[in-house]
């Protein structure tokens, strides 16, 4: 009998090499393996006639073979081809190194061929299709096969095999929710949900399993938020700061006029920093709305009161940019005495020792860095203000750990992710919320267009023109590498294609989450310095750096992302004085897709787009790549699952009202799970 805490090495067929591959995707033990959910599913749909095929999709084609296969080459090094023809529609099937098909495929026999239909040189082709008899396909029709996120060397088949072994050999997964709670909210048992999320027999089973796991994830998160709020108590502040003229001088000296929304939120912050109640505030505002200057003003106010402030951001590149921007602002206002320090994972040990000493002695008043700010060796003398940028990239405990570094410091959190207020109140129940709902007047609105793939050559010409004018470009792809079952652009091949197209005149580079942090930082640094003109990336640039010179964003397979995430990605451009453009390339021709994407084409308002996203997203969106990435839940999506979030919030409120400390026997498992959750929750720090 195996335990869910056992190492993945306890499984048959898993050696050191395979263990290392699983470690790359964050799977070290059997519990983590069971909760490594598929990213999407391959559905064995009803076979169609040849005349109904559509390029760019995985389809099953049912037809009678009219001619024997053609075989070129010898032995294992051969190519087998079959040409299907029906109602003037011609489809070429090709298999590589499968000579046995010469005798397997018979004339005048009906088969089902299944695979990705592509258009190559004006011809419709299907490479390496699966082959079924009518009877064998009928046995799998309607089934959903899991497709997992992979890394080089780790195959989908390998993950399916290991997950199957755990589910067959492990004991029943213990239930963590009381029976009456499951009954009240119509939740299937946890064991059943885990089984069905990996190997659903049909779409209905998958929806039930997913609903249960999403509910659990939201439920534990909301309990953790409630626990944090409870621990805050009356929120009495350890610091009552005095208003200082220096902040007013800095505001007047800015090369631009702050918006009314910025002034309103700054007045709230300044008032709370002076008050007896500890500030715990979330600032929401679109990319470019001017949140960072509010953070800097807050840090200046702390420094003038002889107190310390710490600004924590999710990436080293962003930390360095904030550091340089703050240094420039201080120098421009004669406040060099408050020069900040920069503390990140790559800071040398010698430099770290110096910084640790300055922080503990209180000689440095402003500290900027990554999660290195919350390491045990960092001891603050008078930490009065904690600021985190891009809150959803940090775990609940990390926010808590930083705030506990001082004596009840004020907490300010900034996020460019537009969240409808009803959801924000639940997700950030321990915070007051401010919204910056104006963009600076100097910003030129981004010009948007939604196009199909026939526009790609035109887009490439436009990109070349922009680069020749000195500008830079982002290209976003949904995949890291090519997939046999998903027809979507991938970063690896796309980078090669663009470099071949533009040659040595333009430097093209790629960026994705599977790279090492140092490599990602180096690429972003080079892009920031215009050493790279075109950056082909996955969504890891969603929380990126400020590159005002980047004026074009081309998003391939835009239909694979939620509207809110597309808007967040679009925010990487439009940050400078030049006109910026966003091209949403639609990979399918569905009218529903066009309708969704047109929302982005018509509006640059993130909060309007977030609300529309909630209205337009349906159950069908749950079977693709997880859309929003907000708060880095494993399976839950704040936008698509907003109704489940509301149910989980009601359930958490009900349970805590009945048993605030979760001491009753029926809540024992919940208490254990929440304690584990609070202890182990970590962030995915990615660019």
TORMAR-444878 format. One line per field, with one value per residue (C-alpha): residue number from 1; y, x, z. Coordinates in steps of 0.2 Angstrom, whole numbers, plus 5000, padded with zeros to 4 digits. Each point is the difference from the previous one (the first is absolute). Example, Ala and Ser with C-alpha at 12.3 -4.5 7.8 and 13.67 -1.06 7.14 Angstrom:
i: [1|2]
c2: [4978|5017]
c1: [5062|5006]
c3: [5039|4997]
END
This chain:
i: [1|2|3|4|5|6|7|8|9|10|11|12|13|14|15|16|17|18|19|20|21|22|23|24|25|26|27|28|29|30|31|32|33|34|35|36|37|38|39|40|41|42|43|44|45|46|47|48|49|50|51|52|53|54|55|56|57|58|59|60|61|62|63|64|65|66|67|68|69|70|71|72|73|74|75|76|77|78|79|80|81|82|83|84|85|86|87|88|89|90|91|92|93|94|95|96|97|98|99|100|101|102|103|104|105|106|107|108|109|110|111|112|113|114|115|116|117|118|119|120|121|122|123|124|125|126|127|128|129|130|131|132|133|134|135|136|137|138|139|140|141|142|143|144|145|146|147|148|149|150|151|152|153|154|155|156|157|158|159|160|161|162|163|164|165|166|167|168|169|170|171|172|173|174|175|176|177|178|179|180|181|182|183|184|185|186|187|188|189|190|191|192|193|194|195|196|197|198|199|200|201|202|203|204|205|206|207|208|209|210|211|212|213|214|215|216|217|218|219|220|221|222|223|224|225|226|227|228|229|230|231|232|233|234|235|236|237|238|239|240|241|242|243|244|245|246|247|248|249|250|251|252|253|254|255|256|257|258|259|260|261|262|263|264|265|266|267|268|269|270|271|272|273|274|275|276|277|278|279|280|281|282|283|284|285|286|287|288|289|290|291|292|293|294|295|296|297|298|299|300|301|302|303|304|305|306|307|308|309|310|311|312|313|314|315|316|317|318|319|320|321|322|323|324|325|326|327|328|329|330|331|332|333|334|335|336|337|338|339|340|341|342|343|344|345|346|347|348|349|350|351|352|353|354|355|356|357|358|359|360|361|362|363|364|365|366|367|368|369|370|371|372|373|374|375|376|377|378|379|380|381|382|383|384|385|386|387|388|389|390|391|392|393|394|395|396|397|398|399|400|401|402|403|404|405|406|407|408|409|410|411|412|413|414|415|416|417|418|419|420|421|422|423|424|425|426|427|428|429|430|431|432|433|434|435|436|437|438|439|440|441|442|443|444|445|446|447|448|449|450|451|452|453|454|455|456|457|458|459|460|461|462|463|464|465|466|467|468|469|470|471|472|473|474|475|476|477|478|479|480|481|482|483|484|485|486|487|488|489|490|491|492|493|494|495|496|497|498|499|500|501|502|503|504|505|506|507|508|509|510|511|512|513|514|515|516|517|518|519|520|521|522|523|524|525|526|527|528|529|530|531|532|533|534|535|536|537|538|539|540|541|542|543|544|545|546|547|548|549|550|551|552|553|554|555|556|557|558|559|560|561|562|563|564|565|566|567|568|569|570|571|572|573|574|575|576|577|578|579|580|581|582|583|584|585|586|587|588|589|590|591|592|593|594|595|596|597|598|599|600|601|602|603|604|605|606|607|608|609|610|611|612|613|614|615|616|617|618|619|620|621|622|623|624|625|626|627|628|629|630|631|632|633|634|635|636|637|638|639|640|641|642|643|644|645|646|647|648|649|650|651|652|653|654|655|656|657|658|659|660|661|662|663|664|665|666|667|668|669|670|671|672|673|674|675|676|677|678|679|680|681|682|683|684|685|686|687]
c2: [5000|5017|5017|5016|5007|4987|5006|4997|4988|4988|4997|4985|5006|5017|5002|5014|5008|4999|5007|5015|5003|5000|5012|5013|5001|5001|4982|4991|4989|4991|5013|5013|4988|4997|5019|5003|5002|4999|5016|4994|4985|4991|4996|4985|5008|4992|4997|5011|4999|5006|5014|5008|5001|5016|5004|5004|4988|4982|4990|4982|4996|4985|4993|4985|4997|5000|4997|4990|5011|5006|4995|5009|4995|4983|4992|5012|5015|5002|5011|4993|5011|4999|5012|5002|5008|5004|5014|5008|5001|4992|4996|4992|4988|4998|4988|4999|4984|4989|4987|4988|5011|4994|4984|5007|5012|4991|5006|5001|5000|5015|5008|5015|5010|5013|5014|5018|5007|5012|5010|4999|5007|5001|4982|4993|4987|4990|4993|4985|4998|4987|4985|4992|4988|5006|4988|5005|5018|4998|4993|5016|5013|5013|4997|5014|4996|5012|5011|5006|5015|4992|5003|4994|4981|4998|4993|5000|4981|5000|5011|4990|4984|5006|5008|4984|4990|5012|4999|4981|4997|5014|4999|5010|5019|5006|5013|5017|5008|4995|4989|5012|5014|4989|4996|5018|5006|4985|4995|4982|4991|5005|4983|5000|5017|4996|4985|5009|5015|4989|4987|5007|4988|5015|5019|4999|4990|5013|5014|4992|4996|5017|5009|4990|5004|5018|5001|4993|5011|5016|4994|4997|5017|5009|4992|5005|5018|5000|4993|5015|5012|4993|5001|5018|5003|5018|5005|5013|5007|5000|5016|5016|5011|5018|5009|5007|5014|4990|4989|5016|5007|4983|5001|5017|4996|4985|5003|4996|5004|4986|4995|5004|4981|5000|5015|4992|4984|5009|5010|4983|4993|5015|5001|4982|5001|5014|4991|4988|4986|4990|5002|4984|5006|4993|5012|4994|5009|4996|4999|5018|5007|5007|4988|5000|5019|4997|4987|5011|5015|4988|4995|5018|5004|4985|5006|5017|4993|4991|4983|4986|4994|4984|4997|4982|4996|4983|5001|5006|5010|5009|5003|5008|5011|5006|5003|5010|5010|5004|5005|5012|5008|5002|5008|5012|5006|5002|4985|4989|4997|4987|4990|4983|4983|4986|4982|4985|4982|5004|5013|4995|4993|5014|5013|4991|5001|5018|5003|4989|5011|5016|4994|4994|5016|5010|5010|4996|5006|4993|4981|4993|4982|4983|4987|5001|5014|4987|4989|4996|5010|5016|5009|5017|5014|5011|4993|5010|4996|4985|5001|4985|5003|4988|4992|4984|4994|4998|4987|5004|4996|5010|5016|4995|4996|5017|5010|4990|5006|5017|5005|5000|5010|5008|4989|5006|4988|5005|4990|5003|4986|5007|4990|5004|5007|4986|4987|5012|5002|4981|4997|5014|4999|5006|5016|5017|5003|5016|5001|5011|5002|5013|4999|5015|5012|4998|4982|4996|4987|4983|4996|4983|4988|4982|4990|4983|4990|5007|5017|4992|5005|5018|5000|4994|5015|5012|4993|5002|5018|5004|4992|5010|5016|4995|4992|4982|4986|4987|4984|4989|4981|4989|4985|4997|4986|4992|4987|4986|5003|5019|5011|5016|5010|4996|5011|4989|4998|5018|5007|4990|5005|5019|4999|4991|5013|5016|4993|5009|5017|4997|4991|4988|4991|4988|5000|4987|4994|4984|5011|5002|5017|5006|4997|5008|5015|5002|5000|5013|5011|4999|5003|5015|5007|4997|4987|4989|5007|4986|4990|4984|4995|4990|5010|5001|5018|5004|5007|5007|5016|5017|5001|5016|4997|4984|5006|4984|4984|4986|4986|4984|4988|5014|4990|4989|5014|5008|5018|5006|4992|5006|5018|4997|4994|5015|5011|4996|5013|5018|5005|5013|5015|4991|4993|4981|4986|4983|4987|4986|4985|4989|4982|4994|5007|4998|5014|4999|5002|5016|5007|4998|5007|5015|5006|5003|5008|5013|5004|5002|5001|4985|5000|5001|4985|4990|5002|4995|4985|4994|5002|4992|4985|4984|4982|4996|5011|4989|4987|5010|5008|5008|5017|5014|4994|5011|4995|4985|4987|4983|4998|5013|5016|5015|5006|4984|4993|5016|4991|4986|5013|5008|4983|4996|5017|4996|4983|5007|5014|4987|4988|5013|5008|4982|4996|5014|4990|4984|4990|4989|4982|5002|5015|4991|4996|5018|5007|4988|5005|5018|4999|4991|5012|5015|4991|4995|5012|5008|5011|4997|5014|5002|5015]
c1: [5000|5007|4997|4997|5016|5011|5013|4996|5015|4989|4990|5005|5010|5005|5019|5011|4999|4981|4999|5011|4988|4985|5009|5001|4981|4999|4995|5011|4987|4985|4988|5008|4998|4981|4998|5010|4984|4998|5002|4986|4992|5000|4982|4996|4986|4988|5008|4996|5000|5015|4990|4998|5018|5007|5019|5008|4989|5002|4987|4994|4996|4990|5002|5002|5018|4999|5018|5014|5013|5016|5017|5016|5016|5005|4999|4997|5006|4984|4986|4982|4987|4982|4990|4981|4989|4981|4989|5016|5008|5017|5009|5017|5005|5018|5009|5018|5010|4985|5002|4987|4986|5004|4991|4988|4991|4988|4991|4981|5000|4993|5012|5000|5016|5003|5013|5004|4994|5012|5002|5017|5005|4981|4997|4990|5011|4999|5017|5001|4981|4993|4992|4984|4988|4982|4997|5016|4997|4982|5008|5009|4988|4994|5016|5011|5019|5010|5013|5013|5013|5016|5019|5013|5002|4984|4986|4981|5000|5013|4988|4985|5009|5006|4983|4991|5012|4997|4981|5000|5012|4996|4986|4985|5004|4993|4986|5003|4983|4986|4987|4986|5010|5003|4982|4995|5010|4998|5019|5005|5013|5018|5006|4988|5005|5018|4997|4988|5011|5014|4989|4982|4989|4990|4998|4987|5012|5014|4989|4995|5018|5007|4986|5004|5019|4997|4989|5013|5013|4990|4993|5018|5006|4985|5002|5019|4994|4988|5013|5012|4986|4997|5018|5000|4988|4996|5014|5008|5015|5017|5004|4991|5010|5000|4995|5016|5002|5012|4987|4990|5017|5003|4982|5002|5017|4994|5001|4982|4984|4993|4982|4985|5000|5018|4998|4984|5009|5016|4989|4993|5017|5007|4985|5002|5019|4996|4986|4999|4993|5013|4998|4996|4995|5000|5002|4993|5004|5003|5018|5006|4987|5014|5001|5018|5002|4988|5011|5015|4991|4996|5018|5006|4987|5007|5018|4996|4993|5016|4991|5004|4989|5002|4994|4999|4997|4999|5015|5018|4999|4984|5009|5015|4989|4991|5016|5007|4984|5000|5018|4997|4984|5010|5015|4988|4993|5016|4996|5015|5003|4986|5008|4992|5008|4996|4999|4997|5004|5015|5008|5017|5003|5012|4987|4986|5010|5003|4981|4995|5010|4994|4982|5002|5009|4986|5013|4990|4982|4994|5002|4995|5001|4992|4995|5018|4992|4992|5014|5004|5017|4991|4997|4992|5002|4985|4989|4985|4994|4999|4996|4997|4999|4989|4992|4994|5017|5004|4993|4988|5014|5013|4990|4997|5019|5005|4988|5006|5017|4996|4989|4983|5006|4987|4997|4998|4996|5000|4992|4998|4988|4982|4989|4981|4997|4988|5014|5014|4990|5000|5018|5007|4989|5014|5003|4992|4999|5004|4998|5010|4988|5008|5015|5012|4995|5017|4997|4995|4986|5006|4993|4993|4995|4993|5006|5000|5016|4999|5006|5017|5011|4993|5003|5018|5003|4993|5011|5015|4995|4999|5017|5008|4993|5009|4985|4999|4987|4992|4993|4990|4997|4990|5012|5018|5003|4990|4986|4993|4982|4999|5000|5008|5016|5015|5014|5014|4995|4993|5017|5009|4987|5002|5019|5001|4988|5009|5017|5015|4991|4989|5004|4986|5000|4989|4994|4989|4997|5011|5016|5011|4997|5017|4997|4983|5008|5014|4987|4989|5015|5006|4982|4999|5016|4994|5013|4986|4987|4987|4996|4990|4992|4987|4989|5015|5002|4982|5009|5015|5011|4997|5006|4994|5008|4989|4986|4993|4992|4995|4990|4998|4986|4991|4985|5010|5000|4988|4996|5006|5017|5001|4997|5014|5012|4995|5006|5018|4999|4993|5012|5010|4997|4998|4984|4998|4990|4993|4996|4989|5003|4984|5005|4983|4985|4986|4989|4999|5019|4999|4986|5011|5016|4990|4997|5019|5000|4987|5007|5016|4991|5005|4986|4987|5009|5000|4982|4997|5011|4989|4984|5008|5010|4990|5003|5009|5014|5004|5008|5014|5016|4995|4996|5004|5014|4994|5007|5008|4987|5003|4983|4989|4997|4994|4990|4993|4996|4993|4984|5010|5010|4984|4994|5017|4999|4983|5006|5015|4990|4988|5013|5009|4984|4996|5017|5013|5015|4995|5001|4985|5003|4992|5011|5017|5005|4996|5011|5014|4998|5000|5015|5010|4994|5006|5016|5004|4992|5013|5001|5005|5013|5000|5003]
c3: [5000|4995|5009|4992|5009|4993|4987|4982|5000|5009|4984|4988|4985|5008|5001|5004|4983|4999|5018|4994|4986|5011|5012|4985|5000|5019|5004|5013|5010|4996|5007|4988|4986|5003|5001|4984|4990|4981|4990|4988|4993|4983|4996|4988|4991|4987|4984|4986|4981|4990|4992|5018|5005|5006|5000|5017|5010|5007|4991|4997|4982|4995|4983|4989|4993|4981|4997|5008|5009|4991|5009|4996|5008|5008|5017|5014|4990|4990|4996|4998|4992|4996|4990|5005|4987|5003|4992|4993|5017|5000|5016|5001|5014|5004|5012|5003|5004|5002|4986|5007|4994|4983|5005|5013|4989|4988|4985|5001|5019|5010|5013|5012|4998|5014|5001|4998|4983|4992|4984|4992|4984|4995|5005|5014|5010|5016|5006|5012|5002|5012|4991|5005|4994|5001|5015|5009|4998|5007|5016|5003|4993|5013|5011|5006|5001|5011|4994|5012|5000|4996|5000|4988|5003|5010|4989|5002|4999|5015|5011|4996|5005|5016|5005|4996|5011|5015|4997|4999|5015|5013|5013|4999|5001|5016|4999|5007|5000|5011|4992|5002|4992|4985|4999|5002|4986|4989|5000|4995|5012|4999|4995|4986|4995|4999|4989|4988|4998|4993|4991|4997|4990|4993|5001|5014|5012|4996|5005|5016|5004|4996|5010|5015|4999|4996|5015|5011|4994|5002|5017|5008|4993|5007|5017|5000|4995|5015|5011|4995|5003|5017|5005|4996|5014|5002|4988|5012|4991|5008|4990|4999|4987|4998|4984|4991|4987|4990|4993|4994|4992|4991|4993|4994|4992|4990|4981|4998|5010|5011|4996|5011|5004|5005|5011|5008|5004|5006|5013|5006|5002|5009|5012|5005|5002|5013|5008|5015|4990|4990|4981|4991|4982|4983|4985|4984|4984|4982|4994|4998|5011|5012|5015|5002|5004|5014|5007|4999|5008|5014|5002|5000|5014|5010|4998|5005|5016|5003|4996|4988|4985|4990|4982|4994|4982|4992|4988|5001|4984|5006|5017|4991|4990|5015|5009|4986|4998|5019|5000|4986|5008|5017|4990|4991|5016|5011|5010|4997|5018|4999|4986|5000|5000|4988|5007|4989|4998|4989|5011|5005|5017|5005|4994|5010|5016|4998|4996|5015|5011|4993|5002|5018|5005|4992|4990|4984|4999|4983|4995|4983|4996|4996|5012|5007|5011|5011|5003|5018|5000|4995|5017|4998|5014|4997|4986|4999|4982|4990|4981|4988|4982|4990|5015|4991|4996|5019|5011|5015|5012|4991|5002|5018|5003|4994|5010|5016|4997|5009|5015|4992|4984|4988|4985|4982|4985|4982|4986|4981|4999|4997|5011|5002|5017|5006|4997|5007|5017|5002|4994|5010|5015|5011|4990|4997|4981|4990|4981|4989|4985|4990|4988|4998|4987|4991|4996|4982|5000|4993|4982|5000|4986|5000|4984|4994|4994|4983|5007|5006|4986|5001|5019|4996|4988|5013|5013|4989|4997|5019|5003|4986|5009|5016|5009|5008|4999|5011|4992|5012|4997|5011|4999|5004|4988|4986|5005|4989|5007|5002|4985|5007|4997|5011|5006|4994|4982|4998|5006|4987|4986|5004|5001|4983|4993|5006|5000|5008|4999|5014|5017|5005|5017|5009|5018|5010|5017|4999|4998|5015|5010|4995|4982|5000|5009|4987|4986|5008|5003|4982|4994|5012|4992|4982|4997|4996|4988|4999|5016|4997|5016|5009|5013|5012|4994|5007|5016|4991|5000|4993|4982|4993|4984|4996|4989|4993|5007|4989|5010|4991|5003|5010|5002|5012|5013|5011|4996|5017|4997|4982|5007|5012|4986|4990|5014|4996|4985|5000|5014|4991|4989|4983|4993|5005|4992|5006|4987|5006|4988|5000|4997|4996|4991|5013|5001|5019|5000|4989|5012|5015|4992|4994|5018|5000|4984|5005|5018|5010|5016|5011|5012|4986|4991|5016|5002|4982|5003|5013|4989|4985|5007|5000|5005|4984|5005|5015|4988|4993|5007|5017|4996|5013|5011|5013|5018|4992|5005|4994|4991|5005|4989|5009|4985|4992|5018|5008|5004|5009|5009|5007|5006|5008|5008|5007|5007|5008|5009|5006|5006|5010|5007|5007|5005|5000|5005|4991|5015|4997|4995|4983|4996|5006|4982|4994|5014|4995|4982|5004|5011|4986|4988|5010|5003|4983|4988|4989|4985|4982|4998|4981|4989]
END
